[in-house]
Structures are given as structure tokens and as C-alpha cells.
Amino acid sequence: MRVAVYDKNPAGPGFAQWFLAVSWRAGCFIHKLFGLLDDYHGAATWDEAIEWLMRRPTPLSSIQFWGHGSPATIWLGGKMAGADRFMPLKAKVIVTSVLWFRVCSAFQGRAGQTFATRLAEGLGCTIAAHTRIIGVFQGGLHTAHPGTAPNWPESEGEFPPSFWASNGLKLGNNTIFCLRSKVPKGW
């Protein structure tokens, strides 16, 4: 089963946060409409998100979180979660599962690499996330696998110099995919 959870109440004032929540919901709806997701849920709290995931049929072949992120941290409803928050999902995934954080900067820096390794080892599956602010052209999507060290530079995604890929416009591992729900191979 392929599922997604999005932040239905991102923290912060104004239109921008409302627009992001609507965009995440619309993105999940479109992915389900085109058969790329089997189910999705807008959650307001981490307890709600994890409980919803734990009620899905096992195994979950892919789990996506759509929301805000920062190095080694995923945000939902203005509350942060580190690697430990996701360990209950061990009962729902198998070695071929992918947990994809469609959030900004979760794999950035040493903290992001430690987060990636801890999740991959703890859950025993592939973890995907981004080292940069998510956008159309900049690279930054990477994967972490059990038993393998992160293969991206610790400095990738640091501000301000590397907002764009360090070698200019890099189209290989862009963070936005139109109607794709699979992490590209090799990242």
C-alpha cells in the first residue's frame, strides 16, 4: 500500500501557509487520482499521523510526508519530530519500503546525515529526503539505505551559497516531480 500524510495546519501566519496546506492536499489528491497513491490523510498532530499510518494494511510499500522540514527535523502542525518519532512504523514497513519526506532540508548537514542513517538502520528500509529548499530546478533529493553511509556532501544545501545546485542548474535529482511518486534510482 502506498500512502501519504500531509500537514493540514502548517504553523505560521498568513496566506502562504494556507496555500501550502491546500497545495499538499491537492498534490495528494492528484497522486491518488492518477493511481500513484492508494490513500492519504491530512493530519494536525503527530499522534494523529502515526495512528492513521498504524491503521493502514501492512506492508506499506511507500510512505510520504508532505510538509515543512529543517535539518534532521520534520514539522507537522508546528511541532517537530526527529527520528525516534517514526520508529513505530517499523511494524508497517518491509526492506523494500520507501519512507519519503517531501519536506525541505531534512537531510541537510551532519544532523541530516545522522537522521538519514538512524532512520534507515532503525526501520530497515530506504529513506528519501531533501538537502535543500524544495523547488523545481535545484537538486537535493537523496536516499539512505540500511548498512550504507550517506553519499552526499555534508555541505549540500547550506545557505546562502548552494540554494541552486553547486554545478549550476542540475536537472538530475530535482526535488519536484510532476505526477511521480517514486524516488529516482541512483539517488
N, C-alpha and C positions, 0 to 999 in steps of 0.2 A: 504494500500500500504506500502511495506517495502523498504526503501531507504537507501543509504549510500552516504556520501560525504567524499572524501579523499583529503589530501593536495598534490597537484600535483607539488608544488615548495617549499619543506621544506627549511627553511633557514639554512645556514651553508655550509661550503666549502666541496668539495670533493666527493669521490665515495660513502661514507656511506649515505649521504643524497639522492643522486640519487638512490641508491639501495633501500632505504626505500620507496621512491615515487613509484618505479617500483613494490615493494612488496605490497604496499597498493592497487595499481591498479590491480595487478594480483589477490590479495585476493578478491577484489570486483567482478572481472570478474568470478572467480571460484564460489563465492557465488551465483551470478546470473545464471551461467551455471547449477548449481545444484538446482535451484529453491528456494534459501534461500533469495534472494533479487529480487525485481521487477525492480529496476532501481538504477543507481549510477552515480556519477559525480565527476570528478577531478576539484577542484576549486583552483584558485590562490589568491583570496581575500575573505574576509568575506562577502562583499556585493554580490559577485557572488554566494557564497554558499547559503546565505539566500534567495536571489532572485530565485535561482533554486528550492530550497525547497518550496517556496511560490507558485510556478507554478505547483507543483505536485497535483494530485487529493486528495481531503480530504475524509476521515481522513488518516493520516499517522500512521499506527499501530506500526511501528518502524522506528527510525531514528538513523543511526550510523555515528559517525565522526571518521575517521581513520587519525591519525596524531601524533603530539607531544603534550605533556601536562606537566604541573607543578602544584603544589598545587593551586586549585581554578582558574586555567587558562588553556584555550585550545588555541593552536597555529595553525595558518594557514598562509602560505606564510611569516613566520617570524613576523607576527602580532598577538598580544594576544587578547583574548576575555574573559571577565568574564560573569557572569550570565545574566546581562542585555542584552547582545548581542543576546541571544536566546529567549527572551520574545516574539518577533513577531511570533514565532512558536505556541503560544497559539491558534491561529486561525486554526492550522493544526492538532492538536492532540486531543485525547479524553482520558478519565480516564484510559482506558486500554492500551494506547500507552506506548512505552518504548523509551526513548532517551538514547542511549548508547555511551559514549565517550570511544572509543577504543584507548586511549592515556595513557601515563604513568602518575601516581601520582596525577591526578586531585582531588581525594577525600582524599589526604594526609593531616593530621594535622587538627587543628581547622579551618583554612581557607578552607580546602577541605570539612569539615563537614558543614560549613556555606554555601558554594557554593551548596552542595547537597540539603540542606534544602530549600534554596532560589529558586532553580530551581524546585524542587518537588512541593512546595507551589505555585509558580508563574505560572507554566504550568499545574498543576493539574494532573500530570501523574508520572509514575515511571522513575527515573533517575538512570542509571547504570554507574559506572566508577571504576577506579582502585586506590589503595593507594600506589602501588609500581611500580617500573620499570617493564614493561610488559616482561614476559618471559615464558618459557614452564612450569617450575615447581613451581615457587613461587606463593603463594596465593595473594589475594589483590583485587579481584573483589567484589564489594558490590552494593546494591541498596538502594535508598532513595525513600520513598513514601510520598505523601501528608498526613499531620497530624501525622507523626511518626518521632521521633528523630533518628538520625543516631545510629546504633547499633555496630559500630566497634570502637576499641580503637583509641583515638586521636594520639597515638604514632606509630600506624601501618604505616610502610613504611619509617620511619625516617632512615637517613643514618648515619653511615655505618652499625650499628648492625643488622638491620632487613631486609637486602636485600632478604634473604630467610625467609620463614615463621618462626615465633618465636618458633614454636614447631618442627622445622626441616622441612623435606620435606613434604609439605602439598599438597595433591592431590585433595582436595575438591573443592575449588573455584579458580582454576588456571585461569590465565589471558588469556591463549591461548586455543582456542577450534578448533580442526580440523573439518572444514566444519560444524560448528554450528553457528547459528545466533540468538539463544535465550539465554537469561541470565538464568543460572540455578535457579530453585526455591529455596527459602530459603536464598538467599544471599542478 
